[in-house]
Amino acid sequence: MGLEQNNEQHYREVVDKYHDPVADYAMTVRDYILRPTVDAAGIAITLPPVAEAKGRLYVVTARGNVSLALPVTIRDNDDSENWTDFTLITAQNSAILYSDGLAWYVRSSTDRIGLFVAPSAAIGSAVHVAGLWDTGFNTGAILIAADSAGTALAIGTGATSVCIRRTNVTFARTGSYLMGHYGSYTTSDDMADGFIMGDYHGVTVAHEVLEVYAQRGRVGITAAQPSGTSNQFIGLFGECTVSAVAIDGSATGGLYGVYGRLEIAAGATSDIQAVGVYADVSYVGADIAATVFGISCYAGGATYVDFGINLTCITNNMTAAYRCHVDDSAILPAGMRFFIENSGRINHAFEFTNADMTDSAYVTTVAITDADDADGIIKINCAGTSYYIPFYDAAHIDKEWVDY
């Protein structure tokens, strides 16, 4: 065809340029703009033969009651290279398709391409989601998956790193704050048999891997903070607040600011330490003016706290309730320190309650035969003065406690 004829053809009126099907429809090469309208059933749109449509653009826009349950499905004639059927599930979702004679190329407002948009002045957001959508773990207001059904997106193997979602923002605010992510979820009715997770990250390790973090928080301080202006810097913060309401929970329940759970199945083996909650302060490389704690529990004011640290043991497979480990030729001034200030007092440094007084658990009369030959000494520092508690083995007393 000559150039003049080709231009002449483009200026001619195109028959069936617009079409609004309400049921399954097979497109012809002349159906340039298709607007399928969904009523009570989904609609399947079949593209024209890819070879016949070479060099042409087509637009399909969903309308009507389109949803995840009632989608507009776009498919080819089984003649396109690397083709996968896809769906439009929201009214006004559109797909632009171009044929090179061998394959269809898709540009869509759904999950077919990456999307870059600027904030809208009307709603203050680059992406605004309003109204209702389908429920279930395979759907979402924002879906990153291989298809609209939630099929896993296969990134595959490779030597390069991959980031699924990235936020990189510079800012400077005065008298306000910035949140990287803000989620607010409020119940609209009773959920007696349900539960709520504000944020969930699940990582399944089914292959060899170096390190895994389900969630990690980090604060990096790279500038000096002027006196009296800074408050708190927290890598990961957990808070549980209870209003003036009654909670009648199960015996296994609890209120936790931060909860760490470690589970190791029977038959598993590991040559590394296993810790429910771990505090690592080995990178404090300077003797700063403030006190440094590995774990700190602060109870002040009108606080009602029974125990600063509580260990409940319901197994015989436990070595000790408390362990103080000094390693690498370090010198620890005190294994445990009791610090009293501002007229405070400690009634008992150590208290044993609910002791078994029967069945020979201990003997009331204990005579030390040689008080000068102690097998060891516990040293106690009290207000700068050292005191000593000697202890003896069975050879130096005429009766002993029963050992288990």
C-alpha positions as CSV (number, residue, x, y, z in Angstrom):
1,M,0.0,0.0,0.0
2,G,1.4,3.4,-0.9
3,L,1.9,6.2,1.6
4,E,-1.0,8.2,0.1
5,Q,-3.3,5.2,0.4
6,N,-2.2,4.6,4.0
7,N,-2.9,8.2,5.1
8,E,-6.2,8.1,3.3
9,Q,-7.3,5.0,5.2
10,H,-6.5,6.6,8.6
11,Y,-8.7,9.6,7.6
12,R,-11.7,7.4,6.7
13,E,-14.5,6.8,9.1
14,V,-13.8,3.7,11.3
15,V,-16.7,1.3,11.5
16,D,-17.6,0.0,15.0
17,K,-15.0,2.3,16.6
18,Y,-17.0,2.3,19.9
19,H,-18.8,-0.7,21.3
20,D,-20.5,-1.3,24.7
21,P,-21.0,-5.0,25.2
22,V,-23.1,-6.3,28.1
23,A,-22.0,-10.0,27.7
24,D,-19.0,-12.0,26.5
25,Y,-17.6,-10.4,23.4
26,A,-15.1,-11.3,20.7
27,M,-13.4,-8.1,19.4
28,T,-12.8,-7.4,15.7
29,V,-9.9,-5.3,14.5
30,R,-12.3,-2.4,14.2
31,D,-13.3,-2.4,17.9
32,Y,-10.9,0.3,18.9
33,I,-12.6,1.4,22.1
34,L,-14.6,-1.1,24.1
35,R,-16.7,-0.3,27.2
36,P,-18.1,-3.5,28.6
37,T,-20.8,-2.9,31.2
38,V,-21.2,-5.6,33.9
39,D,-24.6,-6.3,35.3
40,A,-25.1,-9.7,37.1
41,A,-22.3,-11.7,35.6
42,G,-18.7,-11.1,34.7
43,I,-17.7,-10.5,31.1
44,A,-15.0,-12.1,29.0
45,I,-13.4,-10.0,26.3
46,T,-11.5,-11.8,23.5
47,L,-9.0,-9.7,21.7
48,P,-8.8,-9.7,17.9
49,P,-6.2,-11.9,16.2
50,V,-2.8,-10.5,17.1
51,A,-1.5,-10.7,13.5
52,E,-4.5,-8.9,12.0
53,A,-4.3,-6.2,14.7
54,K,-0.6,-5.4,14.0
55,G,0.2,-1.7,14.6
56,R,-3.1,-0.9,16.2
57,L,-4.1,0.4,19.7
58,Y,-7.2,-0.7,21.6
59,V,-8.7,0.6,24.8
60,V,-10.9,-1.5,27.1
61,T,-12.7,0.3,30.1
62,A,-14.8,-1.6,32.6
63,R,-18.1,-0.1,33.7
64,G,-21.2,-1.1,35.7
65,N,-21.1,-3.6,38.6
66,V,-17.6,-4.8,37.9
67,S,-15.8,-6.3,41.0
68,L,-13.5,-9.1,41.9
69,A,-16.4,-11.4,41.9
70,L,-17.8,-9.9,38.6
71,P,-14.7,-9.1,36.6
72,V,-14.0,-8.1,33.1
73,T,-11.5,-10.7,31.9
74,I,-9.3,-9.9,28.9
75,R,-7.9,-12.8,27.0
76,D,-6.2,-13.4,23.6
77,N,-6.9,-15.8,20.8
78,D,-4.2,-18.2,22.0
79,D,-2.0,-16.6,19.4
80,S,0.1,-14.0,21.4
81,E,3.6,-14.6,22.7
82,N,4.0,-14.5,26.6
83,W,0.3,-13.8,27.2
84,T,-1.5,-14.1,30.5
85,D,-5.2,-13.4,30.9
86,F,-5.9,-10.5,33.3
87,T,-8.9,-8.8,34.8
88,L,-10.4,-5.4,35.4
89,I,-12.2,-5.4,38.7
90,T,-13.1,-1.8,39.4
91,A,-15.3,0.6,37.4
92,Q,-13.3,2.9,35.1
93,N,-10.3,0.6,35.2
94,S,-8.8,0.6,31.7
95,A,-6.3,-1.3,29.7
96,I,-4.5,0.0,26.6
97,L,-3.3,-2.8,24.3
98,Y,-1.0,-2.6,21.3
99,S,-0.1,-5.4,18.9
100,D,3.2,-5.8,17.1
101,G,1.8,-8.7,15.1
102,L,3.3,-11.3,17.4
103,A,2.4,-10.2,20.9
104,W,0.1,-7.9,22.8
105,Y,1.6,-5.1,25.0
106,V,-0.5,-4.0,27.9
107,R,-0.7,-0.7,29.8
108,S,-3.3,-0.8,32.5
109,S,-4.5,1.1,35.5
110,T,-4.7,-2.2,37.5
111,D,-1.7,-4.4,38.4
112,R,-0.1,-4.8,35.0
113,I,2.5,-2.0,35.3
114,G,4.3,0.1,37.8
115,L,2.4,3.3,38.6
116,F,3.9,6.8,39.1
117,V,1.5,9.5,40.1
118,A,1.8,13.0,41.6
119,P,-0.3,14.0,44.7
120,S,-3.8,15.3,44.0
121,A,-4.6,18.7,45.4
122,A,-8.2,17.6,45.9
123,I,-7.5,14.7,48.2
124,G,-3.9,15.3,49.3
125,S,-2.8,11.8,48.2
126,A,-1.1,10.4,45.2
127,V,-3.2,7.2,45.5
128,H,-6.6,7.5,47.1
129,V,-8.7,4.5,47.9
130,A,-12.3,5.0,49.0
131,G,-15.4,2.9,49.2
132,L,-15.6,-0.9,49.6
133,W,-13.8,-3.8,47.9
134,D,-13.8,-7.5,48.1
135,T,-12.8,-9.3,51.3
136,G,-10.3,-12.1,51.9
137,F,-6.5,-12.4,52.2
138,N,-6.1,-12.7,48.4
139,T,-7.3,-9.1,47.8
140,G,-6.6,-5.7,49.1
141,A,-6.9,-2.0,48.4
142,I,-3.3,-2.2,47.2
143,L,-2.4,-5.6,45.8
144,I,1.2,-6.7,44.9
145,A,0.8,-10.1,43.3
146,A,0.9,-11.9,40.0
147,D,-2.8,-11.4,39.3
148,S,-5.9,-10.1,40.9
149,A,-6.6,-13.4,42.7
150,G,-3.5,-12.9,44.9
151,T,-1.2,-15.5,43.2
152,A,2.3,-15.1,44.5
153,L,4.5,-12.8,42.4
154,A,7.5,-14.9,41.3
155,I,10.6,-12.7,41.3
156,G,12.9,-15.7,40.7
157,T,16.5,-16.2,41.5
158,G,19.4,-13.7,40.9
159,A,22.3,-12.0,42.5
160,T,20.8,-8.6,42.8
161,S,18.7,-7.3,45.7
162,V,15.0,-6.7,45.4
163,C,12.8,-4.1,47.3
164,I,9.0,-4.7,47.1
165,R,8.1,-1.3,48.6
166,R,10.4,1.6,49.1
167,T,9.8,5.0,50.8
168,N,12.6,7.6,50.5
169,V,11.6,11.1,51.7
170,T,13.5,14.1,53.0
171,F,11.7,16.5,55.3
172,A,12.0,19.2,57.9
173,R,9.0,20.1,60.1
174,T,8.5,22.5,62.9
175,G,6.0,21.9,65.7
176,S,4.7,18.8,64.0
177,Y,5.8,15.3,63.1
178,L,6.2,12.9,60.2
179,M,5.1,9.3,60.1
180,G,6.5,6.8,57.7
181,H,3.3,4.7,57.9
182,Y,0.1,5.5,59.7
183,G,-2.5,2.8,60.2
184,S,-5.7,3.4,62.2
185,Y,-8.1,0.5,62.5
186,T,-11.3,0.8,64.6
187,T,-13.9,-2.0,65.2
188,S,-17.3,-1.3,63.8
189,D,-19.0,-4.2,65.6
190,D,-18.3,-7.1,68.0
191,M,-15.6,-9.6,66.9
192,A,-16.1,-12.3,69.6
193,D,-14.5,-15.0,67.4
194,G,-12.0,-12.8,65.6
195,F,-8.8,-11.0,66.2
196,I,-7.0,-7.9,64.9
197,M,-3.4,-7.4,63.7
198,G,-2.4,-3.8,63.1
199,D,0.6,-4.9,61.1
200,Y,1.8,-8.4,60.2
201,H,5.0,-9.6,58.5
202,G,5.4,-13.3,58.0
203,V,8.6,-14.7,56.5
204,T,8.8,-18.4,55.7
205,V,12.4,-19.8,55.3
206,A,12.1,-22.8,53.1
207,H,15.7,-22.5,51.7
208,E,19.1,-21.7,53.0
209,V,19.5,-18.1,54.0
210,L,22.0,-15.9,55.9
211,E,19.7,-13.8,58.1
212,V,16.0,-13.2,58.5
213,Y,14.1,-10.3,60.2
214,A,10.3,-10.4,60.3
215,Q,10.4,-6.8,61.4
216,R,13.3,-4.6,62.3
217,G,13.4,-1.1,63.7
218,R,16.4,1.2,63.6
219,V,17.1,4.8,64.6
220,G,20.4,6.3,63.4
221,I,21.5,9.5,65.2
222,T,24.0,11.3,63.0
223,A,23.8,14.9,64.4
224,A,24.3,16.3,67.9
225,Q,21.2,17.1,69.9
226,P,21.1,20.4,71.8
227,S,20.5,20.4,75.5
228,G,17.0,19.9,76.7
229,T,15.4,19.6,73.2
230,S,15.5,15.8,72.7
231,N,13.3,13.3,74.4
232,Q,13.4,9.7,73.2
233,F,15.0,7.6,70.5
234,I,13.6,4.1,70.2
235,G,14.4,1.5,67.6
236,L,11.2,-0.4,68.1
237,F,8.4,0.8,70.4
238,G,5.5,-1.3,71.7
239,E,2.6,0.1,73.7
240,C,-0.6,-1.4,75.0
241,T,-3.1,1.0,76.7
242,V,-6.3,0.0,78.5
243,S,-9.1,2.5,79.1
244,A,-11.3,2.4,82.2
245,V,-13.0,-0.9,81.0
246,A,-13.2,-4.4,82.5
247,I,-11.3,-7.2,80.8
248,D,-12.4,-10.7,81.7
249,G,-9.9,-12.8,79.6
250,S,-8.8,-16.3,79.5
251,A,-6.2,-17.7,81.9
252,T,-3.6,-17.8,79.1
253,G,-4.2,-14.2,78.1
254,G,-2.3,-11.1,79.0
255,L,-1.6,-7.4,78.3
256,Y,1.9,-6.9,76.8
257,G,3.7,-3.8,75.7
258,V,6.2,-6.0,73.8
259,Y,5.9,-9.7,73.5
260,G,8.6,-12.0,72.2
261,R,7.8,-15.7,71.6
262,L,10.2,-18.4,70.8
263,E,9.0,-21.8,69.6
264,I,11.3,-24.8,68.7
265,A,9.6,-28.0,67.6
266,A,10.6,-31.4,68.9
267,G,13.3,-32.9,66.8
268,A,14.8,-29.6,65.7
269,T,18.5,-29.0,66.3
270,S,20.5,-25.8,66.5
271,D,24.0,-24.9,67.6
272,I,23.2,-21.2,68.2
273,Q,21.6,-19.6,71.3
274,A,17.8,-19.3,71.4
275,V,16.3,-16.3,73.2
276,G,12.7,-15.1,73.7
277,V,13.7,-11.5,74.1
278,Y,17.3,-10.4,73.5
279,A,18.9,-7.1,74.4
280,D,22.4,-6.5,72.9
281,V,24.3,-3.5,74.3
282,S,27.7,-4.8,73.2
283,Y,28.1,-1.8,70.8
284,V,28.0,0.9,73.5
285,G,31.6,1.9,72.9
286,A,31.7,5.0,75.1
287,D,31.3,5.6,78.8
288,I,28.4,8.1,78.4
289,A,27.1,10.1,81.3
290,A,23.7,8.4,81.4
291,T,23.1,4.9,82.8
292,V,23.0,2.1,80.3
293,F,20.6,-0.9,80.8
294,G,20.2,-4.1,78.9
295,I,16.7,-4.4,80.2
296,S,14.9,-1.7,82.3
297,C,11.6,-1.8,84.1
298,Y,10.5,1.5,85.5
299,A,7.6,1.6,88.1
300,G,6.8,5.0,89.5
301,G,4.1,7.3,90.7
302,A,0.8,5.5,91.3
303,T,1.9,2.4,89.4
304,Y,0.9,-1.0,90.7
305,V,3.6,-3.5,89.7
306,D,4.0,-6.8,91.4
307,F,7.3,-7.8,89.8
308,G,9.9,-6.0,87.8
309,I,10.9,-9.3,86.2
310,N,8.9,-12.5,86.5
311,L,9.9,-16.0,85.5
312,T,7.3,-18.8,85.6
313,C,8.8,-22.2,85.4
314,I,6.5,-25.2,84.7
315,T,9.2,-27.7,83.5
316,N,12.1,-29.7,85.0
317,N,14.1,-28.9,81.9
318,M,15.5,-25.6,83.2
319,T,18.9,-24.9,84.7
320,A,18.4,-21.7,86.6
321,A,16.0,-18.8,87.0
322,Y,18.8,-16.3,86.8
323,R,22.2,-16.4,85.3
324,C,25.0,-13.9,85.5
325,H,27.7,-14.8,83.0
326,V,31.1,-13.0,83.0
327,D,33.3,-13.8,80.0
328,D,36.4,-12.7,78.1
329,S,38.4,-11.9,81.3
330,A,35.9,-9.2,82.2
331,I,35.6,-8.1,85.8
332,L,32.0,-7.5,87.0
333,P,31.9,-5.4,90.2
334,A,28.6,-6.8,91.3
335,G,26.5,-9.7,90.1
336,M,23.4,-8.0,91.6
337,R,23.1,-4.5,92.9
338,F,20.4,-3.0,95.2
339,F,20.3,0.7,94.9
340,I,18.2,2.8,97.3
341,E,17.7,6.6,97.1
342,N,15.2,9.3,98.1
343,S,14.1,7.6,101.3
344,G,13.3,4.4,99.6
345,R,13.8,1.1,101.3
346,I,14.0,-2.6,100.6
347,N,12.4,-4.8,103.2
348,H,14.1,-8.0,102.0
349,A,16.9,-8.3,99.5
350,F,15.7,-11.9,98.9
351,E,12.4,-13.4,99.9
352,F,11.3,-17.0,99.6
353,T,7.5,-17.6,99.8
354,N,5.4,-20.7,99.8
355,A,8.3,-22.9,100.8
356,D,7.6,-26.5,101.5
357,M,8.0,-27.0,105.2
358,T,7.1,-30.8,105.3
359,D,8.4,-34.1,104.0
360,S,12.0,-33.3,105.1
361,A,12.3,-30.4,102.7
362,Y,14.6,-28.9,105.3
363,V,15.8,-29.6,108.9
364,T,15.2,-27.0,111.6
365,T,18.3,-27.8,113.6
366,V,21.6,-27.3,111.8
367,A,24.9,-27.2,113.7
368,I,28.0,-26.0,112.0
369,T,30.9,-28.2,113.2
370,D,33.8,-26.0,111.9
371,A,32.8,-22.4,111.4
372,D,36.4,-21.4,110.4
373,D,36.5,-23.7,107.4
374,A,34.0,-22.2,104.9
375,D,33.8,-23.7,101.4
376,G,32.9,-20.4,99.9
377,I,31.8,-16.8,100.6
378,I,29.1,-14.5,99.3
379,K,30.3,-11.0,99.4
380,I,27.8,-8.2,99.9
381,N,28.5,-4.5,99.4
382,C,26.2,-2.4,101.6
383,A,26.7,1.4,101.5
384,G,30.4,0.9,100.7
385,T,31.0,-1.6,103.5
386,S,31.7,-5.2,102.5
387,Y,29.9,-8.0,104.4
388,Y,30.4,-11.8,103.9
389,I,28.1,-14.8,104.1
390,P,30.1,-18.1,104.4
391,F,28.7,-21.4,103.2
392,Y,29.7,-25.0,103.9
393,D,29.3,-28.4,102.3
394,A,27.9,-31.4,104.2
395,A,31.2,-32.3,105.8
396,H,30.9,-29.2,108.1
397,I,27.4,-29.6,109.3
398,D,25.7,-32.5,111.2
399,K,22.4,-32.3,109.3
400,E,21.7,-31.0,105.8
401,W,18.8,-29.9,103.6
402,V,17.4,-32.5,101.2
403,D,18.9,-32.1,97.7
404,Y,16.9,-32.8,94.6
